[in-house]
Amino acid sequence: MLILRVLRLRPMHGWAISRRIQQVSKEVILVQQGSLYPSLHRLARKGWVSSEWGVSENNRRAKFYRLTRAGRRQLQAETETWMRLSEAVARVLEEA
């Protein structure tokens, strides 16, 4: 869900995706390459992201990932599920 959310605004290469999640989470969530790239490949197989080769900010060849229309629908569904779940957990914690 976090990868899809980051890609919602613009295509990005892997390192930029990881760095953006880290920045937005205020350094709480660190996405390692060993987790990121397998996740990107799974998202691509499901048709939620597409990719193409390009040149990064430092003039290196990099694969850029883009959210697809199906990926936008999936992001919406996962966001709604996450919101329901996090609200339920908060209610349980408040009760305890």
Secondary structure by P-SEA (a helix, b strand, c coil): caaaaaaccccccaaaaaaaaaaaacccccccaaaaaaaaaaaaaaccbbbbbbbcccccbbbbbbbcaaaaaaaaaaaaaaaaaaaaaaaaaaac
